[in-house]
Amino acid sequence: MPTFDVGPSDVEGFMEELWEFQSAFHDCFARSEPRAHFFDYMVGQFSKLERKSIEPMALQVEGGTIRGMQRFISDVHWDEEQMRWNYHQLVADEMGAPEGVLMFDESGFVKKGHDSVGVARQYCGTLGKVENCQVGVFAAYASRHGYALVDKRLFLPDVWFGDAYATRRTTCRVPQELTFQSKPQLAAAMLQAIVHEGLLPQTVPPPPLLWWDVRATLPCKPQPSEKLRCETENTARGCGRFALDMWGLVSVPYSRLKAPRM
């Protein structure tokens, strides 16, 4: 991540721009109250607070309430699919390019407790070792115009689907119909959704850690009109050629699918 020399003049009008940004998601909420909490939550995330959890953020934001923001995060319904579509439209408008690249990778978040959904002793890439943590799989988009995260999935270790974790699944409101999905399967599901959406023009390089045979990990079998081809060589070492022809994506060697310099 490049560093920037930012002065006061560079952030003048930031709050007005943030308000304009969040207004693009008003149709994702049924009422004005959750829209206001949504804005307050973003303001809290941009604050100087060391701990950006609900209580300190609610106290930091003018007019914020702890209980109101807690309800917004835990109970209020918003249209996540519509929110993702709106956001992808913004990314496409600002950064979309024919040579844009989709990238997939995992990241771990160290946890001290055991109450968070998906937390377990598992490999944490942030630390480079096994630790008590949550793990997410993330999709990012990059072009010569910039880069942005565009989707995410929480990885639930297989132990979470055993009888010993039944109470914790209920407490964390894990959907009953949810079944175990590997990290490559989560990445493939995001890829499939983004391609079907059709907003972000892209090619797809193989991620450094999550190499896989996409044919085996797609959540549903592609129809004849949705042609998929994945060819890998030396995949046991996570390297070699990767070619993908999926819903119109162009198959080219990995060496030609490197993200452009920013």
C-alpha positions in Angstrom: 0.0 0.0 0.0 1.6 3.3 -1.0 1.9 6.1 1.6 0.5 9.5 1.0 1.4 12.9 2.4 -2.1 14.2 3.3 -2.7 17.7 4.6 -5.9 19.4 5.9 -6.7 20.8 2.5 -6.8 17.3 1.0 -9.7 16.3 3.2 -11.8 19.4 3.0 -15.3 18.5 2.2 -14.7 14.8 3.1 -17.9 14.6 5.2 -20.0 15.9 2.4 -18.4 13.4 0.0 -19.0 10.6 2.5 -22.6 11.6 2.8 -22.9 11.6 -1.0 -21.3 8.1 -1.2 -23.6 6.6 1.4 -26.7 8.1 -0.3 -26.0 5.7 -3.2 -27.2 2.9 -0.8 -30.4 4.4 0.4 -32.5 1.9 -1.6 -30.9 -0.9 0.5 -32.7 0.2 3.7 -36.4 0.4 4.3 -36.4 3.2 6.8 -34.5 6.4 7.5 -33.1 5.3 10.9 -30.9 2.5 9.5 -29.7 4.9 6.8 -28.6 7.3 9.5 -26.9 4.5 11.5 -25.2 3.3 8.3 -23.6 6.8 7.9 -22.7 7.0 11.6 -21.0 3.6 11.3 -18.8 4.8 8.4 -17.9 8.0 10.2 -16.8 5.8 13.2 -14.7 3.7 10.9 -12.9 6.8 9.6 -12.3 8.2 13.1 -9.0 8.2 15.1 -10.3 5.6 17.6 -7.9 2.8 18.4 -10.8 0.3 19.0 -13.4 0.7 16.3 -16.1 -1.5 17.9 -19.7 -0.4 18.3 -19.6 1.3 21.7 -16.7 3.6 21.2 -17.8 4.5 17.7 -21.4 5.3 18.9 -20.0 7.5 21.6 -17.6 9.2 19.2 -20.3 10.1 16.6 -22.4 13.2 17.3 -25.9 12.1 18.2 -24.9 8.4 18.1 -26.5 5.8 20.5 -24.9 2.5 21.5 -28.1 0.6 21.5 -29.3 2.0 18.2 -26.0 1.1 16.4 -26.0 -2.3 18.0 -29.5 -3.0 16.7 -28.4 -1.7 13.3 -25.5 -4.2 13.1 -27.3 -7.2 14.7 -31.0 -6.9 13.9 -31.8 -4.5 11.1 -32.4 -6.0 7.7 -30.8 -4.5 4.7 -30.6 -5.7 1.1 -27.1 -7.1 0.9 -27.4 -8.1 -2.8 -28.7 -4.7 -3.8 -25.9 -3.1 -1.7 -23.2 -5.2 -3.5 -24.7 -4.3 -6.9 -24.8 -0.6 -6.1 -21.2 -0.7 -4.9 -20.0 -2.7 -7.9 -21.6 -0.1 -10.2 -19.7 2.6 -8.4 -16.4 0.6 -8.8 -17.2 0.0 -12.5 -17.9 3.7 -13.2 -14.7 4.8 -11.4 -12.2 2.0 -12.2 -13.7 -0.3 -14.9 -11.4 -1.2 -17.7 -11.1 -4.0 -20.2 -7.8 -5.0 -18.7 -9.1 -5.0 -15.2 -8.1 -7.9 -12.9 -10.0 -9.8 -10.3 -7.9 -11.2 -7.5 -8.8 -13.6 -4.7 -7.0 -14.3 -1.5 -7.6 -15.1 2.2 -6.8 -13.1 5.3 -6.9 -14.0 9.0 -8.0 -11.9 11.9 -6.6 -12.8 15.4 -9.3 -13.3 18.1 -8.7 -13.7 21.8 -12.2 -15.1 22.6 -14.3 -17.9 21.2 -17.6 -16.2 20.7 -17.2 -14.8 17.1 -18.7 -16.8 14.3 -16.1 -19.0 12.6 -13.3 -18.5 15.1 -11.0 -21.5 15.7 -7.4 -22.5 15.8 -6.5 -22.4 12.2 -3.8 -21.0 9.9 -3.6 -17.2 10.1 -1.9 -15.7 7.1 -1.5 -12.4 8.8 0.8 -14.1 11.4 2.1 -16.9 9.2 1.2 -19.6 11.8 -1.8 -21.4 13.4 -3.6 -19.2 15.8 -7.1 -18.6 17.3 -8.6 -16.5 14.5 -11.3 -15.9 11.9 -10.5 -16.3 8.2 -12.1 -14.5 5.3 -11.8 -15.0 1.6 -11.8 -11.7 -0.3 -12.2 -10.5 -3.9 -10.5 -7.4 -5.2 -10.6 -5.5 -8.5 -7.7 -3.6 -10.0 -7.2 -1.6 -13.1 -5.0 1.2 -14.3 -7.5 3.5 -12.6 -7.3 2.1 -9.1 -8.2 -0.8 -6.9 -10.9 -1.8 -4.5 -12.3 -4.8 -2.5 -15.5 -6.0 -4.2 -16.7 -9.0 -2.2 -16.0 -11.2 0.8 -16.9 -14.5 2.3 -16.4 -15.8 5.9 -14.7 -19.2 6.0 -16.3 -21.6 8.5 -13.9 -24.4 9.5 -15.4 -27.9 9.2 -15.4 -28.3 13.0 -18.1 -25.7 13.1 -20.5 -28.0 11.4 -20.1 -30.8 14.0 -22.5 -31.5 16.9 -20.1 -30.0 19.4 -20.7 -26.6 17.8 -24.5 -26.8 17.4 -25.1 -24.3 20.3 -22.5 -21.9 19.0 -24.0 -22.0 15.5 -27.4 -21.1 16.9 -26.0 -18.3 19.1 -24.1 -16.9 16.1 -27.2 -17.3 13.9 -25.5 -19.5 11.3 -28.1 -20.4 8.7 -29.2 -24.0 9.2 -29.0 -24.7 5.5 -25.3 -23.6 5.3 -22.8 -26.4 4.6 -19.0 -26.5 4.7 -17.3 -24.8 1.8 -13.6 -24.7 1.3 -11.8 -21.5 0.6 -11.4 -22.2 -3.1 -15.2 -22.9 -3.2 -15.9 -19.6 -1.6 -13.7 -17.8 -4.1 -15.3 -19.7 -7.0 -18.8 -18.7 -5.8 -17.7 -15.0 -5.7 -16.2 -15.3 -9.2 -19.4 -16.8 -10.5 -21.6 -14.1 -8.9 -19.4 -11.2 -10.2 -19.3 -12.6 -13.8 -23.1 -13.2 -13.8 -23.5 -9.6 -12.6 -21.6 -8.3 -15.6 -20.5 -5.0 -14.2 -16.8 -5.4 -13.8 -14.8 -6.2 -16.9 -11.9 -8.5 -15.9 -9.5 -11.3 -16.4 -8.6 -13.6 -13.5 -5.0 -14.4 -12.4 -4.5 -17.5 -10.1 -4.2 -16.4 -6.4 -0.8 -17.3 -4.8 -2.4 -19.4 -2.1 -5.8 -20.5 -3.3 -5.0 -22.5 -6.4 -7.7 -24.9 -7.4 -9.4 -26.6 -10.3 -12.4 -24.4 -10.7 -14.4 -27.1 -12.4 -14.5 -29.0 -9.1 -15.4 -26.1 -6.9 -18.2 -24.2 -8.7 -21.3 -24.4 -6.5 -23.4 -25.5 -9.5 -22.6 -27.1 -12.9 -22.3 -24.5 -15.7 -24.9 -24.8 -18.4 -23.7 -25.4 -22.0 -24.1 -21.7 -22.7 -21.9 -20.9 -19.8 -18.7 -22.5 -20.9 -16.0 -23.1 -18.4 -12.4 -24.2 -19.1 -9.7 -24.4 -16.5 -6.3 -25.8 -17.3 -3.5 -26.0 -14.7 0.0 -27.3 -14.7 2.2 -27.9 -11.7 -0.7 -27.0 -9.4 0.8 -29.0 -6.6 3.3 -26.1 -6.3 0.6 -23.5 -6.9 2.3 -22.2 -10.1 2.2 -22.8 -13.8 -0.3 -21.9 -16.5 -3.8 -20.9 -15.7 -6.4 -20.5 -18.4 -10.0 -19.6 -17.9 -12.8 -19.2 -20.4 -16.0 -18.5 -18.4 -18.9 -16.5 -19.7 -16.7 -14.7 -22.2 -13.5 -14.3 -20.2 -10.4 -14.5 -22.4 -8.0 -17.4 -21.7 -4.4 -16.2 -21.6 -1.2 -17.3 -19.8 -0.8 -16.1 -16.2 2.3 -14.1 -17.2 0.0 -11.8 -19.2 -2.5 -11.4 -16.3 -0.4 -9.3 -13.9 -2.1 -6.2 -12.5 -0.9 -2.9 -14.1 1.3 -0.6 -12.1 -0.6 2.0 -10.2 
